[in-house]
Amino acid sequence: MLAPWLELPEVAASLAALSEAAGVDVVAHGTTSDADTIRDTAIAQPLLVATAIATGRALLGDVAPALAAGHSVGELGAAALAGVLTDADAMRLVAVRGTAMARAAAASEATSMAAVLGGDAAEVAAALEQHGLTPANVNGGGQVVAAGAKSAIEALVAAPPARARVIELQVAGAFHTTYMVPAVADLDAAASSLTPGEPAGILLSNADGAQVTDGADALARIVRQVANPVRWDLCMETMLELGVTGIIEVAPGGVLTGLATRAMKGVPAVALKTPDDLTAARELLETVA
């Protein structure tokens, strides 16, 4: 995932500094670690945020994006690029977040998550309620991620809602549900030592898709979001309402631009998957500036 990006000296230097801040060697994990190692929440989350920040800086430098939004742990990368957190503080916070969420998952009954693709929205919601599951990620574009007891996830996979596919995800626990409440206190304690800045541009919150104009509020929302559903569908609705004319997804890109293709039809998007995508991203920035 990171190997081609390390060929850019500024990205390599950024990733080294971000690794030091988090106390996690994201360079090693992004190049040589196996899938089981990376699946560990305490490693996966710092790796994702470091990749987002480093590739975002490769594109923008120290200039804040006009609008920033991140999905789940991606909110920390968005907060850094928007100037609410320093890059180092974002990494220190995500290290606490990943460890605390892994600990919360290990302390509960066996839990899991599953992507529900397609189907009638009301019928999907009813099926999740029947199994005692939480719509942990409402992603738009006909995609909902259910979370809860592993036995309930397996039952949903075995009997999916009409016209829907259900795919169990390889995750460590039921994130963005009440199972994660124990992690909130750890994250809150870590966040209390930080001094957030004000967003340099528009910053959207996963909680409700709202624009967040106060740095302290943005940080508090990030803390609470650990145990509450992600409403990416509402973030995309807000983008459309604001008249967004182009989207760039920082690395590891692809998932969110895929959702935008279905829910934000006609809005051009570029996903940064390798350094080769920087040219198209810069061209898009010039077009919408």
C-alpha positions in Angstrom: 0.0 0.0 0.0 2.8 2.5 0.9 5.7 1.3 -1.2 5.0 3.5 -4.2 4.4 6.6 -2.0 7.8 6.1 -0.3 9.4 7.0 -3.6 8.4 10.6 -2.9 10.9 12.0 -0.4 8.4 14.3 1.2 5.9 11.5 1.8 8.7 9.2 3.2 9.7 12.0 5.6 6.2 12.7 6.6 5.4 9.0 7.3 8.6 8.7 9.4 7.5 11.6 11.6 3.9 10.3 11.9 5.2 6.9 12.9 7.3 8.5 15.7 4.3 10.5 16.9 2.0 7.4 17.1 4.6 5.0 18.4 3.7 2.7 15.5 5.9 2.0 12.6 3.4 2.7 9.8 6.1 2.4 7.1 6.9 -1.2 8.1 3.2 -2.1 8.5 2.3 -0.4 5.2 5.0 -2.3 3.2 5.9 -5.6 4.8 3.3 -6.6 7.5 0.9 -9.4 6.6 -2.9 -9.1 6.5 -3.4 -10.5 9.9 -1.0 -8.0 11.5 -2.6 -5.0 9.7 -6.1 -6.3 10.7 -5.2 -5.5 14.3 -7.1 -2.3 15.1 -4.3 -0.8 17.1 -2.2 -1.0 13.9 -4.8 -0.5 11.2 -6.0 2.8 12.5 -2.7 4.7 12.8 -1.7 3.3 9.4 -4.9 4.6 7.8 -4.6 8.1 9.3 -0.9 8.4 8.6 -1.5 7.4 4.9 -4.3 10.0 4.7 -2.3 12.8 6.2 0.9 12.1 4.2 -0.8 11.8 0.9 -3.0 14.8 1.6 0.1 16.9 2.3 1.7 15.6 -0.9 -1.2 17.1 -2.8 -2.0 20.2 -0.8 1.2 21.0 1.2 0.1 23.1 4.2 -2.9 24.6 2.4 -6.2 23.4 4.0 -8.8 21.9 1.7 -11.9 24.0 1.0 -14.0 21.1 2.6 -12.8 18.2 4.6 -14.6 15.1 5.7 -13.4 11.7 6.9 -15.2 8.4 7.3 -14.9 6.9 10.8 -11.2 7.0 11.8 -10.7 9.1 8.7 -12.2 12.0 10.7 -8.8 12.3 12.4 -7.0 12.7 9.1 -9.6 15.3 8.0 -9.2 17.2 11.2 -5.4 17.4 10.7 -5.7 18.6 7.1 -8.4 21.1 8.2 -6.1 22.5 10.9 -8.1 21.4 13.9 -5.3 19.0 15.0 -1.6 19.1 14.3 -0.5 16.0 12.4 1.4 14.8 15.4 -1.6 15.2 17.7 -3.8 13.4 15.3 -1.4 10.5 15.3 -1.1 10.4 19.1 -4.9 10.4 19.4 -5.4 7.7 16.8 -2.9 5.5 18.6 -5.0 5.8 21.8 -8.2 5.2 19.7 -7.0 2.1 18.1 -5.7 0.5 21.3 -8.8 1.5 23.3 -11.2 0.1 20.6 -9.2 -3.1 20.4 -9.4 -3.5 24.2 -13.1 -2.8 24.2 -13.7 -5.4 21.5 -11.7 -8.0 23.3 -13.5 -7.4 26.6 -17.0 -8.0 25.1 -18.8 -11.0 23.7 -17.8 -12.0 20.2 -18.9 -9.3 17.9 -18.6 -8.5 14.2 -19.8 -6.3 11.3 -21.3 -7.0 7.9 -21.9 -4.9 4.8 -25.5 -5.0 3.6 -25.6 -4.1 0.0 -28.9 -3.2 -1.8 -32.4 -4.1 -0.7 -35.2 -1.8 0.4 -34.0 0.6 3.1 -37.0 0.0 5.4 -36.7 -3.8 5.1 -32.9 -3.6 5.8 -33.6 -1.5 8.9 -36.3 -3.9 10.1 -33.9 -6.9 9.6 -31.2 -5.3 11.6 -33.6 -4.4 14.4 -35.0 -8.0 14.4 -31.4 -9.3 15.0 -30.6 -6.7 17.6 -27.9 -5.1 15.3 -26.9 -1.5 14.9 -26.6 0.3 11.5 -23.0 1.3 12.5 -22.2 2.9 9.1 -25.0 4.3 6.9 -22.9 4.9 3.9 -25.4 5.9 1.2 -25.5 4.5 -2.2 -27.5 1.5 -0.9 -24.8 0.4 1.6 -25.3 -0.1 5.3 -22.8 -1.8 7.7 -24.5 -3.7 10.5 -22.7 -4.4 13.8 -23.3 -6.4 16.9 -23.1 -9.9 18.3 -21.2 -12.2 16.0 -24.0 -14.8 16.2 -26.5 -12.1 15.1 -24.3 -11.1 12.2 -24.0 -14.8 11.1 -27.8 -15.1 11.3 -28.2 -12.0 9.0 -25.7 -13.4 6.5 -27.7 -16.7 6.5 -31.0 -14.9 5.9 -30.4 -11.6 4.2 -33.1 -9.0 3.5 -34.8 -9.4 0.1 -32.7 -8.2 -2.8 -29.7 -7.6 -0.5 -26.3 -9.1 -0.2 -24.7 -9.4 3.2 -20.9 -9.8 3.5 -19.3 -10.3 6.9 -16.3 -8.0 7.3 -12.9 -9.0 8.7 -12.8 -6.7 11.7 -12.0 -7.0 15.3 -15.3 -6.0 16.8 -18.6 -4.0 16.5 -17.3 -0.5 16.0 -19.5 2.5 16.3 -21.9 0.7 18.7 -22.4 0.7 22.4 -19.8 -2.1 22.6 -17.3 0.7 22.2 -18.4 2.8 25.1 -15.4 1.8 27.3 -13.1 3.2 24.6 -14.7 6.7 24.8 -13.3 7.4 28.3 -9.7 6.6 27.1 -10.1 8.8 24.0 -11.7 11.6 26.0 -8.8 11.6 28.5 -6.2 11.8 25.6 -8.2 14.5 23.9 -8.4 16.6 27.0 -4.7 17.4 26.8 -4.9 18.8 23.3 -5.6 22.3 22.2 -7.6 22.2 18.9 -7.5 24.9 16.4 -10.4 26.3 14.4 -11.2 24.6 11.0 -9.5 26.5 8.2 -12.3 25.5 5.8 -15.6 23.6 6.0 -15.3 20.5 8.2 -18.1 17.9 8.2 -19.0 15.6 11.1 -19.9 11.9 10.8 -22.5 12.3 13.5 -25.0 14.1 11.4 -23.3 15.5 8.3 -23.3 19.0 9.9 -20.7 21.7 9.3 -18.5 22.1 12.4 -17.1 25.5 12.9 -15.6 25.2 16.4 -12.4 23.2 17.0 -13.4 22.0 20.5 -16.7 20.8 19.2 -15.0 19.0 16.3 -12.7 17.2 18.8 -15.6 16.3 21.1 -17.5 14.8 18.2 -14.6 12.7 17.2 -14.4 11.3 20.7 -18.1 10.5 20.8 -18.2 9.0 17.4 -16.3 5.9 18.5 -19.5 4.5 20.1 -22.0 6.1 17.7 -23.0 5.3 14.1 -21.3 6.9 11.1 -23.7 8.9 8.9 -21.6 9.2 5.7 -24.8 9.4 3.7 -25.6 12.7 5.5 -22.0 14.0 4.8 -22.6 13.4 1.1 -26.0 15.1 1.3 -24.3 18.2 2.8 -21.7 18.2 0.1 -24.4 18.3 -2.5 -26.3 21.0 -0.7 -23.1 23.1 -0.5 -22.6 22.7 -4.3 -19.4 20.6 -4.2 -18.0 20.4 -7.7 -15.2 17.9 -7.2 -14.0 15.3 -4.8 -10.5 14.0 -4.0 -10.1 11.0 -1.8 -6.7 10.7 -0.1 -5.0 7.3 0.1 -5.8 4.6 0.6 -8.4 5.9 -1.9 -11.3 4.1 -3.7 -14.1 3.3 -1.2 -15.5 6.7 -0.7 -15.2 7.8 -4.3 -17.1 4.6 -5.2 -19.9 5.6 -2.8 -19.9 9.1 -4.3 -20.2 7.8 -7.8 -23.6 6.3 -6.8 -24.9 9.0 -4.4 -23.3 12.2 -5.9 -23.9 11.5 -9.6 -22.2 13.9 -11.9 -19.6 15.2 -9.4 -16.1 14.3 -10.7 -13.9 12.4 -8.2 -10.3 11.3 -8.1 -9.0 8.6 -5.7 -5.3 8.8 -4.7 -4.2 5.2 -4.9 -0.7 5.7 -6.1 1.5 8.8 -6.7 0.5 8.6 -10.4 -3.0 9.8 -9.4 -1.6 13.1 -8.1 -1.6 14.6 -11.6 -5.3 14.0 -12.1 -6.0 15.3 -8.6 -4.1 18.5 -9.3 -6.0 19.0 -12.6 -9.3 18.5 -10.8 -8.3 21.1 -8.2 -7.5 23.6 -11.0 -10.8 22.9 -12.6 -12.9 23.5 -9.5 -10.8 26.4 -8.1 
